[in-house]
Amino acid sequence: MRKEKRKRLEAAGWKVGNAAAFLELSDEEAAIVAVRAGLAKVLREMRAERDLTQAQLAAEIGSSQSRVAKMESADGSVSIDLLVRSLFASGCTGTAIARAFAAVGPRRKARKSA
């Protein structure tokens, strides 16, 4: 968002932020959402690169077309485990999967020593 627009909205009493702030997500919860979205993106891109339909991918990984659609949209009912297993089952490399996790970036907080 442009600076001028942000200032105009804030001056009018609007709060400007992101989805994580709006939903009051912790850093950990926001990271999980980002990982799920990243894995869904890798699955969608991999399917498109292989020129497969959702139904064809579903048959390949032993699932249904509707489940693949949910995986690709990062639906909350789809576990991260299922996304990763489906990526491996469809021939995706570990490197490609790791990119989805790496995109989230470091979120570590310094620990206090005892």
C-alpha positions in Angstrom: 0.0 0.0 0.0 1.3 3.4 -0.8 2.3 5.7 2.0 -0.2 8.4 1.1 -3.1 6.0 1.0 -2.1 4.5 4.4 -1.9 7.9 6.0 -5.3 8.9 4.6 -6.9 5.7 5.9 -5.3 6.1 9.3 -6.4 9.7 9.5 -9.9 8.6 8.8 -9.8 6.2 11.8 -9.0 3.0 10.0 -6.4 0.5 11.3 -4.0 -0.7 8.7 -2.3 -4.1 9.2 -2.0 -7.6 7.9 -4.1 -10.7 8.2 -1.9 -12.1 11.0 -2.5 -9.0 13.1 -6.3 -8.9 12.2 -6.7 -12.6 13.2 -4.4 -12.1 16.3 -2.1 -14.9 15.2 1.0 -15.7 17.2 4.3 -15.8 15.3 4.1 -19.6 15.4 0.6 -19.6 14.0 1.4 -17.2 11.3 4.5 -19.3 10.3 2.3 -22.5 10.1 -0.2 -20.6 7.8 2.8 -19.5 5.6 4.2 -23.0 5.4 0.8 -24.4 4.5 0.4 -21.8 1.8 3.9 -22.4 0.5 3.4 -26.2 0.2 0.1 -25.6 -1.6 1.8 -23.3 -4.0 4.6 -25.9 -4.7 1.9 -28.6 -5.3 -0.1 -26.3 -7.7 3.1 -25.3 -9.6 4.4 -28.9 -9.8 1.0 -30.1 -11.2 0.9 -27.3 -13.7 4.5 -28.0 -14.8 3.6 -31.7 -15.4 0.4 -30.6 -17.2 -1.8 -32.7 -15.0 -5.4 -32.1 -14.0 -6.4 -32.3 -10.4 -8.1 -35.6 -11.1 -5.0 -37.0 -12.7 -2.8 -35.9 -9.8 -5.4 -37.4 -7.4 -5.2 -40.7 -9.1 -1.4 -40.7 -9.0 -1.3 -40.0 -5.2 -4.3 -42.2 -4.3 -6.7 -39.3 -3.4 -9.7 -37.5 -4.8 -9.9 -34.5 -7.0 -11.7 -32.5 -4.3 -8.9 -33.3 -1.9 -6.3 -32.1 -4.3 -8.3 -28.9 -4.8 -8.3 -28.4 -1.0 -4.6 -29.1 -0.8 -3.9 -26.5 -3.6 -6.0 -23.9 -1.8 -4.2 -24.5 1.5 -7.5 -25.5 3.2 -7.2 -25.8 6.9 -8.6 -29.3 6.9 -5.6 -30.5 5.0 -2.6 -31.3 7.3 0.9 -30.2 6.5 1.8 -33.9 6.7 -0.7 -34.8 3.9 0.7 -32.0 1.8 4.3 -33.2 2.2 3.4 -36.8 1.6 1.4 -35.9 -1.5 4.3 -33.9 -2.8 6.7 -36.8 -2.3 4.2 -39.3 -3.8 3.9 -37.1 -6.9 7.7 -37.1 -7.4 8.5 -33.7 -6.0 12.1 -33.3 -4.7 13.0 -32.6 -1.1 14.7 -29.4 -2.3 11.4 -28.1 -3.8 9.6 -28.9 -0.6 12.3 -27.3 1.6 11.8 -24.0 -0.4 8.3 -23.8 1.0 9.7 -23.9 4.5 12.6 -21.6 3.8 10.3 -19.0 2.4 8.8 -18.5 5.9 12.2 -17.2 7.1 13.7 -17.3 10.6 11.3 -16.7 13.5 13.5 -17.7 16.4 13.6 -15.7 19.5 16.7 -15.5 21.6 16.6 -17.8 24.6 17.5 -16.6 28.0 20.3 -18.7 29.5 19.6 -20.3 32.9 
